[in-house]
Amino acid sequence: MKAKETRFFSAALFGHTVKNNFVLALVITLIFCLFTVVTNAASYLMTTEKQAVIGEAAQEEFFRYLSVLAACDEVARAELSYGDFAAAENHDLYESVFERYNREKPGNAPALDADGFQKAMAEIEAAGASPRAYVDAFEYAYALRGQTGVFSGKELNLAGAADALFASMGFSREDMERLREMDYTAMLTRVYYTAMGALILFLFVIIAANTLIAGPVDSGSMAYFLSVPNRRAAVTVTQLVYMVLAPLVIMAIACALRIVTTRLFFGEVHAGRILCLYGGMYLLVQAIAGICFMCSCLFNESRKSIAFGGGFAIWCFLAALLGMFGSAELIQMGIGVEPLGVFNKMTLVSLFDINAIQSVGTGTPDTSFLPKLGLLAVIAVLSYMIGIFRFSRKDLSL
């Protein structure tokens, strides 16, 4: 009795595809999840360990105490220091030094005491800064006091020394301020969704798409798939379903992990925004997957399928990476190169608008990302349809 022909979807073929690609999918899932946790942890560390800068008044107060100790060391050959003061339980010696200063100070100068020194230290530490860093800065400022330049004749100071050092390296004070104010967590998020994270999934769809159609045709095993019997449309639709579901499962696991780790690290999470980001990333991956699938259907040889489909996917990644350095954010920070912005117009990744999607949940959400994501969906659907149509009508070398 002749077996009934499968017209649209083959459960047996789908199971075979899942089994054959299980190791690949598992490895990609583990790598993607590890990358998700690492980038989330890095964002947390950047947020909590960012060096604080104390105000000028607090720094001036701290330096005033250090100046008194330094002057005493220089005149009386004493060995008073910030480190000894912080470690000592008895501050009587330091109190006597401050009392002598108070007797001889100018009338408008504030009085100093050991409690005031401790308060100045506590104020710096409360701001998240390191008193030791300001002690080191004072060392240079104290050494330069009263000194003038050999050639310029100008008074030398710590700020001028820093400016000269940065200028010799091609940076200005404004450049350094922009770097200090740079939102590194936002940059890390951009790298995760549009560059390195996307690359992991691009590699998966490049390999998977080739093994679904072009690989079996090239190896001759497609003849077995079609003799079961399956119609060509059933083969392509079944493999298409895998290409749609496999990245969805991988990204769903990573999305859940990101939501959980964000809650653990930061104490709060905007789940809706994260879902939108992963939704946009999924449509981007599907557009790339559709093109790779189409190339796998167009060519009978794996090397051609990978060359065209994989080559396009890698180009999209490289162009996005180069275009990132031409983005408006990096240009405003003084570390971008405007001509590199042209690469943002040469990749599908630019349709995944991270900045607009991150406005979801704010008072003024930017919905300009919706038409772009819609275009990615259209590209994916058209690519899959062209692949199915072409495979159903082309000659196979079986």
C-alpha positions as CSV (number, residue, x, y, z in Angstrom):
1,M,0.0,0.0,0.0
2,K,1.4,3.4,-1.0
3,A,2.2,5.7,1.9
4,K,0.2,8.9,2.2
5,E,2.2,11.8,0.9
6,T,2.9,14.6,3.3
7,R,1.9,17.9,1.8
8,F,2.7,20.7,4.3
9,F,4.4,19.6,7.5
10,S,6.2,16.4,8.5
11,A,6.4,15.7,12.2
12,A,9.0,13.0,11.6
13,L,11.2,15.3,9.6
14,F,10.9,18.0,12.3
15,G,11.9,15.5,15.0
16,H,14.9,14.5,12.9
17,T,15.9,18.1,12.4
18,V,15.6,18.9,16.1
19,K,17.7,15.8,17.0
20,N,20.4,16.6,14.4
21,N,20.7,20.2,15.5
22,F,20.3,19.7,19.3
23,V,24.0,20.0,20.2
24,L,24.4,23.2,18.1
25,A,21.3,24.7,19.7
26,L,22.4,23.7,23.2
27,V,25.9,25.2,22.8
28,I,24.5,28.4,21.3
29,T,22.0,28.7,24.2
30,L,24.7,28.2,26.8
31,I,27.0,30.7,25.2
32,F,24.2,33.3,24.8
33,C,23.0,32.8,28.4
34,L,26.5,33.1,29.7
35,F,27.0,36.3,27.7
36,T,23.7,37.6,29.0
37,V,24.7,37.1,32.7
38,V,28.2,38.5,32.2
39,T,27.0,41.7,30.5
40,N,24.3,42.2,33.1
41,A,26.9,41.8,35.9
42,A,29.3,44.2,34.1
43,S,26.5,46.8,33.9
44,Y,25.9,46.4,37.6
45,L,29.6,46.8,38.4
46,M,29.8,49.9,36.2
47,T,26.9,51.4,38.0
48,T,27.9,50.7,41.6
49,E,31.7,51.1,41.3
50,K,31.8,54.3,39.3
51,Q,34.3,56.6,41.0
52,A,32.6,59.6,42.7
53,V,34.0,63.1,42.5
54,I,33.6,65.2,45.6
55,G,32.8,68.8,45.5
56,E,35.4,71.6,45.5
57,A,34.4,72.7,49.1
58,A,34.9,69.2,50.5
59,Q,38.2,68.8,48.6
60,E,39.5,72.2,49.8
61,E,38.6,71.3,53.4
62,F,40.5,68.0,53.2
63,F,43.5,69.6,51.6
64,R,43.6,72.2,54.3
65,Y,44.1,69.5,56.9
66,L,46.7,67.8,54.8
67,S,48.6,71.1,54.3
68,V,48.9,71.6,58.1
69,L,50.3,68.1,58.5
70,A,52.7,68.5,55.6
71,A,53.9,71.9,56.9
72,C,54.5,70.3,60.4
73,D,56.5,67.4,58.8
74,E,58.6,69.9,56.8
75,V,59.4,72.3,59.7
76,A,59.5,70.0,62.7
77,R,60.8,66.9,60.9
78,A,57.7,65.1,62.2
79,E,56.2,62.1,60.5
80,L,52.5,62.9,60.6
81,S,50.3,61.6,57.7
82,Y,46.8,60.8,56.7
83,G,47.5,57.1,56.9
84,D,48.7,57.3,60.5
85,F,45.8,59.5,61.5
86,A,43.3,57.0,60.1
87,A,45.0,54.1,61.8
88,A,45.6,55.7,65.2
89,E,43.1,55.5,68.0
90,N,44.6,58.4,69.9
91,H,44.7,61.7,68.1
92,D,46.2,63.8,70.8
93,L,49.4,64.5,68.8
94,Y,47.4,65.6,65.8
95,E,45.1,67.7,68.1
96,S,48.1,69.6,69.4
97,V,49.3,70.3,65.9
98,F,45.9,71.7,64.9
99,E,45.7,73.8,68.2
100,R,49.1,75.4,67.3
101,Y,47.8,76.1,63.8
102,N,44.7,77.7,65.3
103,R,46.8,80.0,67.4
104,E,48.9,81.2,64.5
105,K,46.3,81.1,61.6
106,P,45.0,84.3,59.9
107,G,41.9,85.6,61.6
108,N,39.5,84.7,58.7
109,A,40.8,81.1,58.4
110,P,38.6,78.3,59.8
111,A,39.7,76.5,63.0
112,L,40.9,72.9,62.6
113,D,40.7,69.9,65.0
114,A,40.9,66.2,64.9
115,D,37.1,65.7,64.8
116,G,37.0,68.1,61.7
117,F,39.6,66.0,60.0
118,Q,37.7,62.8,60.6
119,K,34.5,64.5,59.3
120,A,36.3,65.6,56.1
121,M,37.5,62.1,55.6
122,A,34.0,60.7,56.2
123,E,32.5,63.1,53.7
124,I,34.8,61.9,51.0
125,E,34.1,58.2,51.7
126,A,30.4,58.9,51.9
127,A,30.6,60.2,48.3
128,G,32.1,56.9,47.2
129,A,35.5,58.4,46.6
130,S,38.9,57.2,47.9
131,P,40.6,59.5,50.4
132,R,43.9,57.9,49.4
133,A,43.4,59.2,45.8
134,Y,43.0,62.7,47.1
135,V,46.1,62.3,49.3
136,D,48.1,61.3,46.2
137,A,46.7,64.3,44.3
138,F,47.7,66.6,47.3
139,E,51.3,65.2,47.2
140,Y,51.7,66.6,43.6
141,A,49.9,69.9,44.4
142,Y,52.1,70.4,47.5
143,A,55.3,69.7,45.6
144,L,54.4,72.2,42.8
145,R,53.4,75.1,45.2
146,G,55.2,78.3,44.4
147,Q,57.0,76.8,41.5
148,T,57.1,78.6,38.1
149,G,57.7,77.3,34.6
150,V,61.3,77.6,33.3
151,F,60.1,78.8,29.9
152,S,56.7,80.3,30.5
153,G,57.2,81.8,33.9
154,K,53.7,80.8,34.8
155,E,52.8,79.4,38.2
156,L,52.7,75.6,38.1
157,N,49.8,73.7,39.6
158,L,48.2,70.3,39.5
159,A,45.3,71.3,37.1
160,G,47.8,72.7,34.6
161,A,50.0,69.6,34.8
162,A,46.9,67.4,34.1
163,D,45.9,69.6,31.2
164,A,49.4,69.5,29.7
165,L,49.5,65.7,30.1
166,F,46.2,65.2,28.4
167,A,47.1,67.6,25.6
168,S,50.3,65.7,24.9
169,M,48.1,62.6,24.4
170,G,45.7,64.5,22.1
171,F,42.9,65.0,24.7
172,S,41.4,68.2,26.1
173,R,39.8,68.8,29.5
174,E,36.4,68.8,27.7
175,D,37.2,65.4,26.1
176,M,38.0,63.9,29.5
177,E,34.8,65.4,31.0
178,R,32.8,63.8,28.2
179,L,34.5,60.4,28.8
180,R,33.8,60.7,32.5
181,E,30.1,61.4,31.9
182,M,29.8,58.7,29.3
183,D,27.0,56.1,30.0
184,Y,29.0,52.9,29.7
185,T,26.0,50.8,30.7
186,A,24.0,52.1,27.7
187,M,27.0,51.3,25.4
188,L,27.2,47.8,26.9
189,T,23.5,47.3,26.3
190,R,23.9,48.4,22.7
191,V,26.8,46.0,22.2
192,Y,24.8,43.2,23.7
193,Y,21.7,43.5,21.5
194,T,23.1,44.7,18.2
195,A,26.7,43.4,18.1
196,M,28.1,40.6,20.1
197,G,24.8,39.1,21.2
198,A,23.4,39.3,17.7
199,L,26.6,37.7,16.3
200,I,26.1,34.5,18.5
201,L,22.6,34.1,17.0
202,F,23.8,34.9,13.5
203,L,26.3,32.1,13.7
204,F,23.4,29.7,14.8
205,V,21.1,30.6,11.9
206,I,24.0,30.5,9.3
207,I,24.9,26.9,10.3
208,A,21.3,25.8,10.9
209,A,20.0,27.2,7.6
210,N,22.7,25.4,5.7
211,T,22.1,22.1,7.4
212,L,18.3,22.2,6.7
213,I,18.2,22.4,2.9
214,A,21.5,22.9,1.1
215,G,23.4,20.5,3.3
216,P,21.1,17.5,2.6
217,V,20.9,18.3,-1.1
218,D,24.7,18.5,-1.3
219,S,25.2,15.2,0.6
220,G,22.4,13.4,-1.2
221,S,20.2,12.8,1.9
222,M,17.5,15.0,0.5
223,A,16.5,12.1,-1.7
224,Y,15.6,10.2,1.4
225,F,13.5,13.1,2.8
226,L,11.5,13.3,-0.4
227,S,11.0,9.5,-0.7
228,V,9.3,9.1,2.6
229,P,7.2,10.5,0.8
230,N,7.2,14.2,1.5
231,R,6.4,17.0,-0.9
232,R,9.1,19.6,-1.4
233,A,6.7,22.1,0.1
234,A,6.4,19.9,3.2
235,V,10.2,19.7,3.5
236,T,10.7,23.4,3.3
237,V,7.8,24.3,5.5
238,T,8.9,21.9,8.2
239,Q,12.5,23.3,8.1
240,L,11.1,26.8,8.1
241,V,9.1,26.0,11.3
242,Y,12.4,24.9,12.9
243,M,14.1,28.1,11.8
244,V,11.3,30.2,13.4
245,L,11.0,28.2,16.6
246,A,14.7,27.4,17.5
247,P,15.9,31.1,17.8
248,L,12.6,31.9,19.6
249,V,13.3,29.2,22.3
250,I,17.0,30.3,22.7
251,M,16.1,33.9,23.0
252,A,13.1,33.2,25.4
253,I,15.5,31.4,27.8
254,A,18.0,34.3,27.6
255,C,15.2,36.9,28.1
256,A,13.9,35.1,31.2
257,L,17.5,34.9,32.5
258,R,18.1,38.6,31.9
259,I,14.9,39.6,33.7
260,V,15.8,37.4,36.7
261,T,19.5,38.6,36.9
262,T,18.4,42.3,36.4
263,R,16.1,41.9,39.4
264,L,18.9,40.3,41.4
265,F,21.5,42.8,40.5
266,F,19.5,46.1,40.4
267,G,16.6,45.2,42.7
268,E,14.1,46.3,40.0
269,V,13.4,45.5,36.4
270,H,11.3,46.9,33.6
271,A,10.1,43.6,32.1
272,G,8.1,45.3,29.3
273,R,11.2,47.1,28.0
274,I,13.3,44.0,28.0
275,L,10.6,42.0,26.2
276,C,10.5,44.7,23.5
277,L,14.3,44.6,23.1
278,Y,14.3,40.9,22.7
279,G,11.3,41.1,20.4
280,G,13.2,43.5,18.2
281,M,16.3,41.3,18.4
282,Y,14.2,38.3,17.4
283,L,12.8,40.1,14.3
284,L,16.4,41.1,13.3
285,V,17.6,37.5,13.7
286,Q,14.6,36.2,11.7
287,A,15.4,38.6,8.8
288,I,18.9,37.3,8.7
289,A,17.6,33.7,9.1
290,G,15.2,34.2,6.3
291,I,17.9,35.3,3.9
292,C,20.2,32.4,5.0
293,F,17.3,30.0,4.5
294,M,16.6,31.5,1.0
295,C,20.2,31.0,0.0
296,S,20.1,27.5,1.3
297,C,17.1,26.9,-1.0
298,L,18.6,28.6,-4.0
299,F,21.9,26.7,-4.1
300,N,22.5,23.0,-4.2
301,E,26.0,23.3,-2.7
302,S,26.7,24.1,1.0
303,R,29.7,26.2,0.1
304,K,27.6,28.5,-2.0
305,S,24.8,28.7,0.5
306,I,27.2,29.6,3.3
307,A,29.2,32.0,1.1
308,F,26.1,34.1,0.2
309,G,23.9,33.7,3.2
310,G,26.6,33.6,5.8
311,G,28.6,36.3,4.1
312,F,25.6,38.6,4.2
313,A,25.0,37.9,7.9
314,I,28.7,38.6,8.7
315,W,28.7,41.7,6.7
316,C,25.6,43.0,8.6
317,F,27.5,42.4,11.9
318,L,30.7,44.0,10.7
319,A,28.9,47.1,9.3
320,A,27.0,47.5,12.5
321,L,30.2,47.3,14.5
322,L,31.9,49.9,12.3
323,G,28.7,52.1,12.3
324,M,28.6,52.1,16.1
325,F,31.8,54.2,16.1
326,G,30.0,56.7,13.8
327,S,26.9,57.0,15.9
328,A,25.8,60.4,17.2
329,E,26.4,59.3,20.8
330,L,30.1,58.5,20.4
331,I,30.7,61.5,18.1
332,Q,29.3,63.8,20.9
333,M,31.6,62.2,23.4
334,G,34.5,62.9,21.2
335,I,35.5,59.3,20.5
336,G,33.5,58.7,17.4
337,V,34.4,59.1,13.7
338,E,31.6,60.7,11.7
339,P,32.4,59.1,8.3
340,L,31.9,55.6,9.8
341,G,28.3,56.5,10.2
342,V,27.7,55.5,6.6
343,F,28.0,51.8,7.6
344,N,24.8,52.2,9.6
345,K,23.0,52.6,6.3
346,M,24.5,49.4,4.9
347,T,23.2,46.8,7.4
348,L,19.9,45.4,8.5
349,V,21.0,45.9,12.2
350,S,20.2,49.6,11.8
351,L,16.5,48.7,11.6
352,F,16.8,47.5,15.2
353,D,16.6,50.9,16.9
354,I,17.9,50.3,20.4
355,N,17.5,54.0,21.5
356,A,13.9,54.2,20.5
357,I,12.9,50.9,22.1
358,Q,14.6,51.9,25.4
359,S,12.1,54.7,25.6
360,V,9.3,52.1,26.2
361,G,7.9,52.6,29.7
362,T,8.9,56.3,29.9
363,G,6.6,59.3,29.8
364,T,7.4,60.0,26.2
365,P,7.9,56.7,24.3
366,D,9.4,56.9,20.9
367,T,7.4,54.6,18.6
368,S,9.6,55.2,15.5
369,F,11.0,51.7,16.0
370,L,7.7,50.0,15.1
371,P,7.9,50.6,11.3
372,K,11.5,49.5,11.2
373,L,10.7,46.3,13.0
374,G,7.8,45.8,10.6
375,L,10.2,46.1,7.7
376,L,12.4,43.4,9.3
377,A,9.4,41.1,9.6
378,V,8.5,41.7,5.9
379,I,12.1,40.9,4.9
380,A,11.9,37.6,6.8
381,V,8.5,36.6,5.4
382,L,9.5,37.4,1.8
383,S,12.8,35.6,2.1
384,Y,11.2,32.5,3.4
385,M,8.5,32.6,0.7
386,I,11.1,33.0,-2.1
387,G,13.1,30.1,-0.7
388,I,10.1,27.8,-0.5
389,F,8.9,28.8,-4.1
390,R,12.4,28.4,-5.6
391,F,13.1,25.0,-3.9
392,S,9.7,23.6,-5.1
393,R,10.6,24.3,-8.7
394,K,14.4,23.9,-9.1
395,D,16.3,20.8,-10.4
396,L,17.9,18.9,-7.6
397,S,21.2,17.0,-8.0
398,L,20.0,13.9,-6.0
